[in-house]
């Protein structure tokens, strides 16, 4: 069994293949493409990005900070769905898009592309551009929908 960063072997890292940097950039680009240009620090480290690699991408301007622990690829235009997913990623695994933001995603009449509203069971510190609602319990899974 091979050892090393989780996704480097499947990405073709090694002799005659992509460099580690290219493999990591490719993995992040694929992930970000499936998430409207945003991803979390946890997701980046899960594909093998070191803290130094992340810091270099930030310094170079290839990645930008969207929220604490949430990054965006430079050059991806800003649009409501990107902001909405970034807010949900920032909120963590129990966060859901809610209120007028969710209504906008569902094209409900009268719902505008306002700053993201999320609902969570977690206690979160405020972050610019996100309105957080806290509940003791979230809706059951059967009452939630994934957009994408």
MODELLER restraints for C-alpha pairs under 7 A, 6 or more apart:
rsr = mdl.restraints
at = mdl.atoms
rsr.add(forms.Gaussian(group=physical.xy_distance, feature=features.Distance(at['CA:5:A'], at['CA:48:A']), mean=4.89, stdev=0.5))
rsr.add(forms.Gaussian(group=physical.xy_distance, feature=features.Distance(at['CA:6:A'], at['CA:46:A']), mean=6.97, stdev=0.5))
rsr.add(forms.Gaussian(group=physical.xy_distance, feature=features.Distance(at['CA:6:A'], at['CA:47:A']), mean=5.86, stdev=0.5))
rsr.add(forms.Gaussian(group=physical.xy_distance, feature=features.Distance(at['CA:6:A'], at['CA:48:A']), mean=5.87, stdev=0.5))
rsr.add(forms.Gaussian(group=physical.xy_distance, feature=features.Distance(at['CA:7:A'], at['CA:47:A']), mean=5.37, stdev=0.5))
rsr.add(forms.Gaussian(group=physical.xy_distance, feature=features.Distance(at['CA:7:A'], at['CA:48:A']), mean=6.53, stdev=0.5))
rsr.add(forms.Gaussian(group=physical.xy_distance, feature=features.Distance(at['CA:8:A'], at['CA:23:A']), mean=6.61, stdev=0.5))
rsr.add(forms.Gaussian(group=physical.xy_distance, feature=features.Distance(at['CA:11:A'], at['CA:23:A']), mean=5.96, stdev=0.5))
rsr.add(forms.Gaussian(group=physical.xy_distance, feature=features.Distance(at['CA:12:A'], at['CA:18:A']), mean=6.10, stdev=0.5))
rsr.add(forms.Gaussian(group=physical.xy_distance, feature=features.Distance(at['CA:13:A'], at['CA:19:A']), mean=5.99, stdev=0.5))
rsr.add(forms.Gaussian(group=physical.xy_distance, feature=features.Distance(at['CA:13:A'], at['CA:20:A']), mean=6.15, stdev=0.5))
rsr.add(forms.Gaussian(group=physical.xy_distance, feature=features.Distance(at['CA:13:A'], at['CA:23:A']), mean=6.44, stdev=0.5))
rsr.add(forms.Gaussian(group=physical.xy_distance, feature=features.Distance(at['CA:24:A'], at['CA:48:A']), mean=6.98, stdev=0.5))
rsr.add(forms.Gaussian(group=physical.xy_distance, feature=features.Distance(at['CA:24:A'], at['CA:49:A']), mean=6.58, stdev=0.5))
rsr.add(forms.Gaussian(group=physical.xy_distance, feature=features.Distance(at['CA:27:A'], at['CA:47:A']), mean=6.97, stdev=0.5))
rsr.add(forms.Gaussian(group=physical.xy_distance, feature=features.Distance(at['CA:28:A'], at['CA:44:A']), mean=6.76, stdev=0.5))
rsr.add(forms.Gaussian(group=physical.xy_distance, feature=features.Distance(at['CA:32:A'], at['CA:38:A']), mean=5.12, stdev=0.5))
rsr.add(forms.Gaussian(group=physical.xy_distance, feature=features.Distance(at['CA:32:A'], at['CA:39:A']), mean=5.85, stdev=0.5))
rsr.add(forms.Gaussian(group=physical.xy_distance, feature=features.Distance(at['CA:36:A'], at['CA:82:A']), mean=5.18, stdev=0.5))
rsr.add(forms.Gaussian(group=physical.xy_distance, feature=features.Distance(at['CA:37:A'], at['CA:72:A']), mean=5.56, stdev=0.5))
rsr.add(forms.Gaussian(group=physical.xy_distance, feature=features.Distance(at['CA:37:A'], at['CA:73:A']), mean=5.72, stdev=0.5))
rsr.add(forms.Gaussian(group=physical.xy_distance, feature=features.Distance(at['CA:37:A'], at['CA:76:A']), mean=6.07, stdev=0.5))
rsr.add(forms.Gaussian(group=physical.xy_distance, feature=features.Distance(at['CA:37:A'], at['CA:82:A']), mean=6.85, stdev=0.5))
rsr.add(forms.Gaussian(group=physical.xy_distance, feature=features.Distance(at['CA:38:A'], at['CA:70:A']), mean=6.92, stdev=0.5))
rsr.add(forms.Gaussian(group=physical.xy_distance, feature=features.Distance(at['CA:38:A'], at['CA:71:A']), mean=5.58, stdev=0.5))
rsr.add(forms.Gaussian(group=physical.xy_distance, feature=features.Distance(at['CA:38:A'], at['CA:72:A']), mean=4.33, stdev=0.5))
rsr.add(forms.Gaussian(group=physical.xy_distance, feature=features.Distance(at['CA:38:A'], at['CA:73:A']), mean=6.62, stdev=0.5))
rsr.add(forms.Gaussian(group=physical.xy_distance, feature=features.Distance(at['CA:38:A'], at['CA:86:A']), mean=6.21, stdev=0.5))
rsr.add(forms.Gaussian(group=physical.xy_distance, feature=features.Distance(at['CA:39:A'], at['CA:70:A']), mean=5.73, stdev=0.5))
rsr.add(forms.Gaussian(group=physical.xy_distance, feature=features.Distance(at['CA:39:A'], at['CA:71:A']), mean=5.48, stdev=0.5))
rsr.add(forms.Gaussian(group=physical.xy_distance, feature=features.Distance(at['CA:39:A'], at['CA:72:A']), mean=6.44, stdev=0.5))
rsr.add(forms.Gaussian(group=physical.xy_distance, feature=features.Distance(at['CA:40:A'], at['CA:69:A']), mean=5.60, stdev=0.5))
rsr.add(forms.Gaussian(group=physical.xy_distance, feature=features.Distance(at['CA:40:A'], at['CA:70:A']), mean=4.35, stdev=0.5))
rsr.add(forms.Gaussian(group=physical.xy_distance, feature=features.Distance(at['CA:40:A'], at['CA:71:A']), mean=5.95, stdev=0.5))
rsr.add(forms.Gaussian(group=physical.xy_distance, feature=features.Distance(at['CA:40:A'], at['CA:89:A']), mean=6.85, stdev=0.5))
rsr.add(forms.Gaussian(group=physical.xy_distance, feature=features.Distance(at['CA:41:A'], at['CA:69:A']), mean=5.17, stdev=0.5))
rsr.add(forms.Gaussian(group=physical.xy_distance, feature=features.Distance(at['CA:41:A'], at['CA:70:A']), mean=6.10, stdev=0.5))
rsr.add(forms.Gaussian(group=physical.xy_distance, feature=features.Distance(at['CA:57:A'], at['CA:63:A']), mean=5.57, stdev=0.5))
rsr.add(forms.Gaussian(group=physical.xy_distance, feature=features.Distance(at['CA:58:A'], at['CA:64:A']), mean=6.12, stdev=0.5))
rsr.add(forms.Gaussian(group=physical.xy_distance, feature=features.Distance(at['CA:61:A'], at['CA:74:A']), mean=6.73, stdev=0.5))
rsr.add(forms.Gaussian(group=physical.xy_distance, feature=features.Distance(at['CA:62:A'], at['CA:73:A']), mean=6.14, stdev=0.5))
rsr.add(forms.Gaussian(group=physical.xy_distance, feature=features.Distance(at['CA:62:A'], at['CA:74:A']), mean=5.23, stdev=0.5))
rsr.add(forms.Gaussian(group=physical.xy_distance, feature=features.Distance(at['CA:63:A'], at['CA:71:A']), mean=6.27, stdev=0.5))
rsr.add(forms.Gaussian(group=physical.xy_distance, feature=features.Distance(at['CA:63:A'], at['CA:72:A']), mean=5.53, stdev=0.5))
rsr.add(forms.Gaussian(group=physical.xy_distance, feature=features.Distance(at['CA:63:A'], at['CA:73:A']), mean=4.70, stdev=0.5))
rsr.add(forms.Gaussian(group=physical.xy_distance, feature=features.Distance(at['CA:63:A'], at['CA:74:A']), mean=5.32, stdev=0.5))
rsr.add(forms.Gaussian(group=physical.xy_distance, feature=features.Distance(at['CA:64:A'], at['CA:71:A']), mean=5.44, stdev=0.5))
rsr.add(forms.Gaussian(group=physical.xy_distance, feature=features.Distance(at['CA:64:A'], at['CA:72:A']), mean=5.17, stdev=0.5))
rsr.add(forms.Gaussian(group=physical.xy_distance, feature=features.Distance(at['CA:64:A'], at['CA:73:A']), mean=6.34, stdev=0.5))
rsr.add(forms.Gaussian(group=physical.xy_distance, feature=features.Distance(at['CA:64:A'], at['CA:74:A']), mean=6.20, stdev=0.5))
rsr.add(forms.Gaussian(group=physical.xy_distance, feature=features.Distance(at['CA:65:A'], at['CA:71:A']), mean=4.61, stdev=0.5))
rsr.add(forms.Gaussian(group=physical.xy_distance, feature=features.Distance(at['CA:65:A'], at['CA:72:A']), mean=6.36, stdev=0.5))
rsr.add(forms.Gaussian(group=physical.xy_distance, feature=features.Distance(at['CA:66:A'], at['CA:72:A']), mean=6.17, stdev=0.5))
rsr.add(forms.Gaussian(group=physical.xy_distance, feature=features.Distance(at['CA:67:A'], at['CA:90:A']), mean=6.40, stdev=0.5))
rsr.add(forms.Gaussian(group=physical.xy_distance, feature=features.Distance(at['CA:68:A'], at['CA:90:A']), mean=6.91, stdev=0.5))
rsr.add(forms.Gaussian(group=physical.xy_distance, feature=features.Distance(at['CA:69:A'], at['CA:90:A']), mean=6.75, stdev=0.5))
rsr.add(forms.Gaussian(group=physical.xy_distance, feature=features.Distance(at['CA:70:A'], at['CA:86:A']), mean=6.62, stdev=0.5))
rsr.add(forms.Gaussian(group=physical.xy_distance, feature=features.Distance(at['CA:70:A'], at['CA:89:A']), mean=6.94, stdev=0.5))
rsr.add(forms.Gaussian(group=physical.xy_distance, feature=features.Distance(at['CA:70:A'], at['CA:90:A']), mean=6.11, stdev=0.5))
rsr.add(forms.Gaussian(group=physical.xy_distance, feature=features.Distance(at['CA:80:A'], at['CA:113:A']), mean=6.06, stdev=0.5))
rsr.add(forms.Gaussian(group=physical.xy_distance, feature=features.Distance(at['CA:83:A'], at['CA:116:A']), mean=6.63, stdev=0.5))
rsr.add(forms.Gaussian(group=physical.xy_distance, feature=features.Distance(at['CA:84:A'], at['CA:97:A']), mean=6.88, stdev=0.5))
rsr.add(forms.Gaussian(group=physical.xy_distance, feature=features.Distance(at['CA:84:A'], at['CA:116:A']), mean=5.25, stdev=0.5))
rsr.add(forms.Gaussian(group=physical.xy_distance, feature=features.Distance(at['CA:87:A'], at['CA:116:A']), mean=6.41, stdev=0.5))
rsr.add(forms.Gaussian(group=physical.xy_distance, feature=features.Distance(at['CA:87:A'], at['CA:130:A']), mean=6.44, stdev=0.5))
rsr.add(forms.Gaussian(group=physical.xy_distance, feature=features.Distance(at['CA:88:A'], at['CA:95:A']), mean=5.56, stdev=0.5))
rsr.add(forms.Gaussian(group=physical.xy_distance, feature=features.Distance(at['CA:88:A'], at['CA:96:A']), mean=5.90, stdev=0.5))
rsr.add(forms.Gaussian(group=physical.xy_distance, feature=features.Distance(at['CA:88:A'], at['CA:97:A']), mean=6.26, stdev=0.5))
rsr.add(forms.Gaussian(group=physical.xy_distance, feature=features.Distance(at['CA:88:A'], at['CA:118:A']), mean=6.47, stdev=0.5))
rsr.add(forms.Gaussian(group=physical.xy_distance, feature=features.Distance(at['CA:94:A'], at['CA:120:A']), mean=5.73, stdev=0.5))
rsr.add(forms.Gaussian(group=physical.xy_distance, feature=features.Distance(at['CA:94:A'], at['CA:121:A']), mean=6.64, stdev=0.5))
rsr.add(forms.Gaussian(group=physical.xy_distance, feature=features.Distance(at['CA:95:A'], at['CA:118:A']), mean=6.26, stdev=0.5))
rsr.add(forms.Gaussian(group=physical.xy_distance, feature=features.Distance(at['CA:95:A'], at['CA:119:A']), mean=5.59, stdev=0.5))
rsr.add(forms.Gaussian(group=physical.xy_distance, feature=features.Distance(at['CA:95:A'], at['CA:120:A']), mean=4.41, stdev=0.5))
rsr.add(forms.Gaussian(group=physical.xy_distance, feature=features.Distance(at['CA:96:A'], at['CA:118:A']), mean=5.38, stdev=0.5))
rsr.add(forms.Gaussian(group=physical.xy_distance, feature=features.Distance(at['CA:96:A'], at['CA:119:A']), mean=5.39, stdev=0.5))
rsr.add(forms.Gaussian(group=physical.xy_distance, feature=features.Distance(at['CA:96:A'], at['CA:120:A']), mean=6.49, stdev=0.5))
rsr.add(forms.Gaussian(group=physical.xy_distance, feature=features.Distance(at['CA:97:A'], at['CA:117:A']), mean=5.94, stdev=0.5))
rsr.add(forms.Gaussian(group=physical.xy_distance, feature=features.Distance(at['CA:97:A'], at['CA:118:A']), mean=4.45, stdev=0.5))
rsr.add(forms.Gaussian(group=physical.xy_distance, feature=features.Distance(at['CA:97:A'], at['CA:119:A']), mean=6.41, stdev=0.5))
rsr.add(forms.Gaussian(group=physical.xy_distance, feature=features.Distance(at['CA:98:A'], at['CA:117:A']), mean=5.44, stdev=0.5))
rsr.add(forms.Gaussian(group=physical.xy_distance, feature=features.Distance(at['CA:98:A'], at['CA:118:A']), mean=5.10, stdev=0.5))
rsr.add(forms.Gaussian(group=physical.xy_distance, feature=features.Distance(at['CA:98:A'], at['CA:119:A']), mean=5.98, stdev=0.5))
rsr.add(forms.Gaussian(group=physical.xy_distance, feature=features.Distance(at['CA:99:A'], at['CA:117:A']), mean=6.18, stdev=0.5))
rsr.add(forms.Gaussian(group=physical.xy_distance, feature=features.Distance(at['CA:100:A'], at['CA:111:A']), mean=5.64, stdev=0.5))
rsr.add(forms.Gaussian(group=physical.xy_distance, feature=features.Distance(at['CA:101:A'], at['CA:113:A']), mean=6.48, stdev=0.5))
rsr.add(forms.Gaussian(group=physical.xy_distance, feature=features.Distance(at['CA:101:A'], at['CA:114:A']), mean=6.35, stdev=0.5))
rsr.add(forms.Gaussian(group=physical.xy_distance, feature=features.Distance(at['CA:101:A'], at['CA:116:A']), mean=5.58, stdev=0.5))
rsr.add(forms.Gaussian(group=physical.xy_distance, feature=features.Distance(at['CA:101:A'], at['CA:117:A']), mean=5.67, stdev=0.5))
rsr.add(forms.Gaussian(group=physical.xy_distance, feature=features.Distance(at['CA:103:A'], at['CA:111:A']), mean=5.72, stdev=0.5))
rsr.add(forms.Gaussian(group=physical.xy_distance, feature=features.Distance(at['CA:104:A'], at['CA:111:A']), mean=4.87, stdev=0.5))
rsr.add(forms.Gaussian(group=physical.xy_distance, feature=features.Distance(at['CA:104:A'], at['CA:112:A']), mean=5.78, stdev=0.5))
rsr.add(forms.Gaussian(group=physical.xy_distance, feature=features.Distance(at['CA:104:A'], at['CA:113:A']), mean=6.12, stdev=0.5))
rsr.add(forms.Gaussian(group=physical.xy_distance, feature=features.Distance(at['CA:115:A'], at['CA:129:A']), mean=5.70, stdev=0.5))
rsr.add(forms.Gaussian(group=physical.xy_distance, feature=features.Distance(at['CA:115:A'], at['CA:130:A']), mean=5.93, stdev=0.5))
rsr.add(forms.Gaussian(group=physical.xy_distance, feature=features.Distance(at['CA:116:A'], at['CA:129:A']), mean=6.91, stdev=0.5))
rsr.add(forms.Gaussian(group=physical.xy_distance, feature=features.Distance(at['CA:116:A'], at['CA:130:A']), mean=5.10, stdev=0.5))
rsr.add(forms.Gaussian(group=physical.xy_distance, feature=features.Distance(at['CA:116:A'], at['CA:131:A']), mean=6.20, stdev=0.5))
rsr.add(forms.Gaussian(group=physical.xy_distance, feature=features.Distance(at['CA:117:A'], at['CA:130:A']), mean=5.99, stdev=0.5))
rsr.add(forms.Gaussian(group=physical.xy_distance, feature=features.Distance(at['CA:117:A'], at['CA:131:A']), mean=4.72, stdev=0.5))
rsr.add(forms.Gaussian(group=physical.xy_distance, feature=features.Distance(at['CA:117:A'], at['CA:132:A']), mean=5.92, stdev=0.5))
rsr.add(forms.Gaussian(group=physical.xy_distance, feature=features.Distance(at['CA:118:A'], at['CA:131:A']), mean=6.37, stdev=0.5))
rsr.add(forms.Gaussian(group=physical.xy_distance, feature=features.Distance(at['CA:118:A'], at['CA:132:A']), mean=5.13, stdev=0.5))
rsr.add(forms.Gaussian(group=physical.xy_distance, feature=features.Distance(at['CA:118:A'], at['CA:133:A']), mean=6.13, stdev=0.5))
rsr.add(forms.Gaussian(group=physical.xy_distance, feature=features.Distance(at['CA:119:A'], at['CA:132:A']), mean=5.84, stdev=0.5))
rsr.add(forms.Gaussian(group=physical.xy_distance, feature=features.Distance(at['CA:119:A'], at['CA:133:A']), mean=4.58, stdev=0.5))
rsr.add(forms.Gaussian(group=physical.xy_distance, feature=features.Distance(at['CA:119:A'], at['CA:134:A']), mean=5.55, stdev=0.5))
rsr.add(forms.Gaussian(group=physical.xy_distance, feature=features.Distance(at['CA:119:A'], at['CA:135:A']), mean=6.93, stdev=0.5))
rsr.add(forms.Gaussian(group=physical.xy_distance, feature=features.Distance(at['CA:120:A'], at['CA:133:A']), mean=6.47, stdev=0.5))
rsr.add(forms.Gaussian(group=physical.xy_distance, feature=features.Distance(at['CA:120:A'], at['CA:134:A']), mean=5.13, stdev=0.5))
rsr.add(forms.Gaussian(group=physical.xy_distance, feature=features.Distance(at['CA:120:A'], at['CA:135:A']), mean=6.11, stdev=0.5))
rsr.add(forms.Gaussian(group=physical.xy_distance, feature=features.Distance(at['CA:120:A'], at['CA:138:A']), mean=6.91, stdev=0.5))
rsr.add(forms.Gaussian(group=physical.xy_distance, feature=features.Distance(at['CA:121:A'], at['CA:134:A']), mean=5.51, stdev=0.5))
rsr.add(forms.Gaussian(group=physical.xy_distance, feature=features.Distance(at['CA:121:A'], at['CA:135:A']), mean=5.17, stdev=0.5))
rsr.add(forms.Gaussian(group=physical.xy_distance, feature=features.Distance(at['CA:121:A'], at['CA:136:A']), mean=5.49, stdev=0.5))
rsr.add(forms.Gaussian(group=physical.xy_distance, feature=features.Distance(at['CA:121:A'], at['CA:137:A']), mean=6.17, stdev=0.5))
rsr.add(forms.Gaussian(group=physical.xy_distance, feature=features.Distance(at['CA:121:A'], at['CA:138:A']), mean=6.81, stdev=0.5))
rsr.add(forms.Gaussian(group=physical.xy_distance, feature=features.Distance(at['CA:122:A'], at['CA:134:A']), mean=6.95, stdev=0.5))
